[in-house]
Amino acid sequence: MATQLELARAGKISPEMKYVAGIEDLDVAFVQQEVAAGRLVIPANRLHLAKNLKPAGIGRSCTVKINANIGTSSVRSSIDGEIHKMHVAIAHGADAMMDLSTGGDLDAIRQRLLEECPVAFGTVPIYEVIIGRDVEDINEKIILETLEKQAKQGVDFFTIHAGLLREHLPLLKNRVCGIVSRGGALLAKWMVHHNRQNLMYDIFDDMCDIMKQYDVCFSLGDGLRPGCGADATDAGQIAELRTLGELTARAQERGCQVMVEGPGHVPFNQIQKNMEMQYEICNGAPFYVLGPLVTDCAPGYDHITSAIGGVAAGFYGASFLCYVTPREHLGLPDDEDVRMGVIASKIAAHAADVAKGNKKAIARDRRLSIARANLDWKTHIAESLDPITAARMHDEACKQSGMSAEPNADYCTMCGKNWCSVRINKEIKAKF
């Protein structure tokens, strides 16, 4: 069976392309052309599509999408807990989920999550590859078998760290934080031990052949992403990005959809350069960034530092934002951290869409503004990105101000009747 990319290049329109066109309010022929050009991907494993997947389009022509990471670890392993986090993330607007589990029965966890996941679902296969063995002991056969097994379970996109090459490692000598990507660090250790090239690079075409069978989308991992602002846009990051550009073309030639992962810590003034550089090197393939975080000194508030960077990244070309929770760098997130991370990332994505002139995003802001001006609290809250929090805060304010006893009050909850500019505006308009 043909992949979405192959269908689009043959001039055919799939049901998934039609669905994305409807959701995004785009002409379906335009969606087909963007998929054919590799500028838009629809991560949709055929087996997940046959069950419960609602496909989403990821690309500059679409609204900016967000991903939420969940997963067990050797410190904490609870399938039910991760399933609950997944539902929290999706309920608050996550467009995709990634299972980064490294503890417990990974097969069982992945299968359970997929059974209840209606959005695109991704993994980092190298995590499962090293479970129960030392990283030095992995080989090509183990990697390919793991990819095929996860593809058969219905995973929609794989993070593959094939762009980190042995010749890149000396470029890291002066880095402050070295390699912060777990996948990148594991493969670097393997290369140093065996004095060989990255085996994922060597077997890249074989991985393409497996992923093509199920239409699993590549998410080419940035093993040398900067782990702090001081390391951003350095020689190692750029060298790997050039290899990712090569791999993007190779995967697309073999019929595979591709998006490219980008940096996590980038000072604000370097974000535009990073987005433009990736677009040129990777020929417009969708860019998937972690944040990016614009400062390193806000632990506990990294959902905010990442949202600031996410707006700029989305405006300058990123198509996909990976959320960051308040507990980033400090510990594993709980349900509330997941909620806060998703909302912060969703705000960034929406703000970027508004700045880009997306009609749907602008219309939503306008509907809320009209409701606010009319003191239409029901619509005001319903149009918000987090209606639950908005409703709670409004109810609390009503009780504190005594407005709960006046359900049809013509003034807001902040100023009181005599000081409410909304009420005064209505009086002024009535004079004209």
Secondary structure, 3 states (H helix, E strand, C coil): CCCHHHHHHCCCCCHHHHHHHHHHCCCHHHHHHHHHHCCEECCCCHHHHCCCCCCCCEECCCCCEEEEEECCCCCCCCHHHHHHHHHHHHHCCCCEEEECCCCCCHHHHHHHHHHCCCCEEEECHHHHHCCCCCHHHCCHHHHHHHHHHHHHHCCCEEEECCCCCHHHHHHHCCCCCCCCCHHHHHHHHHHHHHCCCCHHHHCHHHHHHHHHHHCCEEEECCCCCCCCHHHCCCHHHHHHHHHHHHHHHHHHHCCCCEEEECCCECCHHHHHHHHHHHHHHCCCCCEEEECCECCCCCCCCHHHHHHHHHHHHHHHCCCEEECCCCCCCCCCCCHHHHHHHHHHHHHHHHHHHHHHCCHHHHHHHHHHHHHHHCCCHHHHHHCCCCHHHHHHHHHHHHHHHCHHHCCCCCCCCCCCCCCCHHHHHHHHHHCC
